[in-house]
């Protein structure tokens, strides 16, 4: 259910400041008799909406052609319909502009900005359960969404027809490459290009430093998550598996023929016979939802489930929404994979 507090009124004219430090220094230097101070400059009308309107080139995605998005003025109220977009907006300093976010980012095992995002007035369970009318009622200047839960196809066009600027990211957050490209698009849409570029550089540099050298003997690792009240195997095009590859291992889900993340049985774990197992806590319940599966007598005897061959991590460590936390997560994965060889 959508949790409402007072809805913000539509801001007919967005006002914000966006000037570079170099320009501010120049203006100060040109003013005779003015001494430099540490106080921030006062906002003026001439500073408003710098860089806007702007038109963004959005690449083609799996279900959408390449397109453009024109944003008339700097967005002061933003609705983020997926976890990763909410985290990116908070990371680049725009948490106070958010009016709608998925409630899952308030879970500390997933979100890295729970304190500031707890101040956002409205939350939703997941985007796939959201109605376009609910978003329109909030009158946001910008809506950001990804195709992960189908929100782009179910409500994206409705938002556009209603005159709401909707940044429909072309790809889900399933790899380091799409992570970087999506962050870049959000930076362009909000006028925070420099902050977005810094975030991308931090993540990319961290991944290069933390990744393992490729070897011919890659351990097979089974990655499990605790979702929907039961253990799920992570499979297909999933961000944790891309990190696993960078750490020098391969996914044991390939042996089972899984093409997407879903429930897994004890028999399938036995068939996979992994060299090691990663348990991802996605909801803060720890091992509880895994206990029955990994405690199965036949499963428990597998070499890959012995002490030292099971790694427990939190969702933000290995999911794209963790952003910079995934660098530390990759370091942990790489060191652990090295012990499996």
C-alpha atoms as one frame of an Amber mdcrd trajectory, in Angstrom:
protein
   0.000   0.000   0.000   1.159   3.527  -0.684   1.935   5.370   2.501   0.770
   8.965   2.231   1.667  12.040   4.150   0.861  15.498   2.869   1.201  15.580
  -0.917   3.505  18.291  -2.318   1.858  20.908  -4.537   2.962  21.010  -8.141
   5.871  23.372  -8.511   4.961  25.351 -11.598   8.356  27.001 -11.765  11.264
  24.931 -10.467  13.899  27.002  -8.707  17.337  25.711  -7.837  20.941  26.756
  -7.846  23.492  25.057 -10.069  26.745  26.984 -10.567  30.310  25.795 -10.526
  32.836  26.616  -7.850  35.072  28.188 -10.478  32.381  30.665 -11.502  31.705
  31.600  -7.885  35.407  32.315  -7.329  35.521  34.443 -10.449  32.532  36.515
  -9.368  34.052  37.023  -5.921  37.401  38.064  -7.359  35.743  40.635  -9.628
  33.995  42.384  -6.749  36.330  45.049  -5.316  36.418  45.250  -1.567  34.847
  41.817  -1.143  36.671  39.395   1.119  36.417  35.640   0.590  34.439  33.837
   3.266  33.422  30.253   3.950  29.736  31.173   3.785  27.775  29.718   0.853
  26.692  32.212  -1.819  23.154  33.537  -1.773  20.776  32.140  -4.378  19.603
  34.632  -6.970  17.021  34.552  -9.738  19.787  34.634 -12.375  21.152  31.341
 -11.042  17.890  29.429 -11.363  17.543  26.509 -13.806  21.060  26.745 -15.156
  21.462  24.024 -17.781  17.710  23.658 -18.268  15.732  23.001 -20.338  17.783
  20.065 -21.580  17.225  17.094 -23.846  18.699  13.704 -22.910  19.544  10.963
 -25.379  18.283   7.637 -24.019  19.747   4.516 -25.678  17.593   1.659 -26.906
  16.694  -1.067 -24.417  15.341  -4.582 -24.679  11.756  -3.415 -25.206  12.117
   0.266 -26.143  13.728   2.083 -29.050  16.268   4.847 -28.539  14.506   8.078
 -27.680  14.961  11.498 -26.133  13.606  13.110 -22.987  13.249  16.865 -22.629
  13.243  18.259 -19.098  12.091  21.859 -18.915  13.503  22.840 -15.536  15.632
  21.406 -12.760  13.557  18.712 -10.991  12.779  19.686  -7.421  10.414  16.797
  -6.682  11.369  13.315  -7.849   9.666   9.920  -7.684  12.032   6.919  -7.811
  10.182   3.714  -8.649  13.044   1.239  -8.241  15.522   0.570  -5.452  18.667
   1.433  -7.360  17.403   4.774  -8.665  16.398   5.821  -5.145  19.856   4.930
  -3.857  21.604   6.785  -6.687  19.537   9.916  -6.117  20.379   9.810  -2.416
  24.072   9.178  -3.151  24.347  12.221  -5.440  22.743  14.469  -2.843  19.093
  14.613  -3.895  17.389  12.663  -1.104  15.547  15.787   0.024  13.865  16.046
  -3.399  12.396  12.556  -3.330   8.640  12.259  -2.833   8.218   8.536  -3.542
  10.526   5.529  -3.090  10.273   1.732  -2.740  10.007   0.837   0.945  12.713
  -1.835   0.662  15.476   0.799   0.574  14.633   1.579   4.198  15.873  -1.894
   5.164  19.483  -1.517   6.411  20.591  -4.801   4.816  19.689  -3.294   1.433
  19.883   0.477   1.639  22.907   2.623   2.423  20.926   5.825   3.027  18.189
   4.677   5.369  18.329   7.737   7.632  17.785  10.331   4.919  15.387   8.198
   2.890  13.240   7.637   5.974  12.233  11.297   5.566  10.667  10.679   2.138
   6.892  11.157   2.594   5.613   8.261   0.437   6.669   4.659  -0.126   5.516
   1.745  -2.299   6.077  -2.015  -1.893   7.282  -2.636  -5.484   6.796  -0.720
  -8.719   4.893  -3.539 -10.400   2.008  -2.968  -7.937   1.911   0.772  -8.560
  -0.783   2.631 -10.500   0.191   5.555 -12.722  -2.556   7.669 -11.161  -0.883
   7.350  -7.771   2.338   8.812  -9.126   0.534  11.563 -11.047  -1.287  12.614
  -7.868   2.072  13.427  -6.269   2.806  15.864  -9.117   6.543  15.084  -9.371
   8.797  17.084 -11.666  10.587  13.864 -12.638   9.926  10.145 -12.355  12.810
   7.670 -12.628  12.177   3.988 -13.281  13.881   0.881 -14.642  12.411  -2.087
 -16.549  13.127  -4.509 -13.701   9.507  -4.819 -12.537   7.828  -3.795 -15.762
   6.922  -0.304 -14.542   8.220   1.224 -17.757   5.702  -0.649 -19.879   2.783
  -0.550 -17.435   2.812   3.099 -16.382   5.610   4.874 -18.242   3.533   5.830
 -21.268   0.643   6.950 -19.057   2.970   9.311 -17.195   4.295  10.753 -20.425
   0.794  11.346 -21.790  -0.055  13.102 -18.530   2.831  15.494 -19.091   5.054
  14.043 -16.360   8.753  13.864 -17.271   9.598  10.163 -16.963  13.162   8.893
 -17.261  12.667   5.298 -18.342  16.087   3.725 -18.004  16.803   1.450 -20.975
  18.162  -1.518 -19.008  17.773  -3.072 -15.554  20.623  -2.827 -13.067  22.143
  -6.224 -13.866  25.818  -5.502 -14.563  28.584  -3.007 -13.798  28.105  -1.608
 -17.307  24.377  -0.917 -16.916  25.028   0.395 -13.417  27.356   3.045 -14.846
  25.129   3.974 -17.793  22.025   4.311 -15.601  23.850   6.483 -13.074  25.003
   8.701 -15.929  21.448   9.137 -17.248  20.144  10.034 -13.778  22.933  12.575
 -13.421  21.993  14.161 -16.743  18.292  14.275 -15.898  18.852  15.998 -12.560
  21.701  18.326 -13.453  24.087  16.370 -11.243  26.495  15.203 -13.958  29.635
  15.831 -11.919  28.352  13.955  -8.878  27.223  11.062 -11.077  30.600  10.938
 -12.828  32.415  10.827  -9.478  30.191   7.959  -8.319  30.802   6.005 -11.524
  34.551   6.494 -11.263  34.602   5.364  -7.627  32.719   2.165  -8.444  34.625
   1.345 -11.629  38.022   1.974 -10.038  37.043  -0.114  -7.032  35.926  -3.020
  -9.194  39.213  -3.026 -11.111  41.166  -3.082  -7.856  39.037  -5.778  -6.213
  38.609  -8.180  -9.147  40.564 -11.434  -9.290  42.836 -12.491 -12.127  41.188
 -15.012 -14.450  42.220 -18.623 -13.960  41.398 -21.841 -15.799  40.108 -23.447
 -12.586  37.129 -21.378 -11.538  35.265 -22.661  -8.471  31.530 -23.233  -8.991
  29.530 -21.256  -6.466  25.816 -21.486  -5.722  24.325 -18.099  -4.845  21.151
 -18.206  -2.719  18.903 -15.398  -1.495  16.097 -15.334   1.085  13.097 -13.993
  -0.813   9.332 -14.501  -0.615   9.715 -16.543   2.558  11.948 -19.214   1.014
  15.407 -19.761  -0.464  15.863 -18.653  -4.072  18.746 -19.497  -6.370  20.283
 -16.475  -8.089  20.488 -17.161 -11.812  20.437 -15.624 -15.249  21.476 -12.025
 -15.771  21.775 -11.004 -12.115  24.179  -8.450 -10.649  25.560 -10.743  -7.891
  26.609 -13.245 -10.565  28.535 -10.555 -12.435  30.395  -9.812  -9.210  30.975
 -13.536  -8.762  32.621 -13.649 -12.193  34.837 -10.693 -11.304  35.801 -12.532
  -8.111  37.048 -15.461 -10.207  34.213 -17.984  -9.847  31.347 -19.305 -11.971
  27.707 -19.796 -11.050  26.590 -23.323 -10.162  23.065 -22.354 -11.253  24.225
 -22.893 -14.834  24.557 -26.615 -14.115  20.891 -26.712 -13.131  19.708 -24.902
 -16.242  18.162 -21.961 -14.374  17.618 -18.960 -16.645  16.250 -16.671 -13.928
  16.166 -16.378 -10.157  13.616 -18.640  -8.488  12.912 -21.211  -5.747  15.354
 -24.092  -5.331  14.980 -27.529  -3.733  17.375 -29.676  -1.722  17.573 -32.104
  -4.651  18.732 -29.321  -6.954  21.404 -28.185  -4.499  22.687 -31.759  -4.361
  22.684 -31.949  -8.164  24.639 -28.689  -8.414  27.230 -29.947  -5.885  28.899
 -26.528  -5.659  32.418 -25.806  -4.423  30.964 -23.117  -2.192  27.736 -21.311
  -1.361  26.965 -17.605  -0.957  23.944 -16.738   1.183  22.555 -13.261   0.488
  20.383 -11.787   3.227  17.838  -9.601   1.416  15.466  -8.882   4.297  17.382
  -8.988   7.565  16.245 -12.482   8.577  19.772 -13.893   8.440  20.011 -17.679
   8.028  16.466 -18.405   9.182  14.953 -18.903   5.734  17.950 -20.959   4.613
  18.006 -23.284   7.644  15.707 -25.973   6.306  17.479 -26.155   2.949  21.089
 -26.128   4.089  20.185 -28.209   7.141  18.812 -31.015   4.974  20.877 -34.104
   5.939  21.919 -34.830   2.359  22.697 -31.213   1.571  24.647 -30.720   4.797
  27.105 -33.445   3.841  28.125 -31.751   0.574  31.770 -30.591   0.693  30.757
 -27.172  -0.609  28.554 -26.559   2.422  31.160 -27.246   5.057  32.583 -24.582
   7.362  34.540 -21.943   5.453  32.823 -22.747   2.177  29.689 -20.745   2.939
  29.857 -16.972   2.738  27.128 -14.782   4.241  26.642 -11.266   2.862  23.966
  -8.603   3.007  22.013  -7.547  -0.062  23.691  -4.172  -0.457  27.120  -5.885
  -0.576  26.384  -7.673  -3.848  23.288  -6.051  -5.371  23.514  -3.019  -7.660
  21.582  -0.872  -5.186  24.588  -1.071  -2.867  26.576   1.201  -5.209  29.943
   1.820  -3.506  29.208  -0.924  -0.953  29.508  -3.436  -3.790  33.204  -2.592
  -4.093  33.756  -3.856  -0.558  31.439  -6.753  -1.368  33.590  -7.704  -4.347
  36.712  -7.546  -2.195  35.064  -9.954   0.246  33.943 -12.279  -2.555  37.372
 -12.275  -4.198  39.172 -13.133  -0.963  36.671 -15.908  -0.186  36.744 -17.410
  -3.693  40.517 -17.579  -3.360  40.106 -19.999  -0.440  37.988 -22.395  -2.551
  40.667 -23.145  -5.119
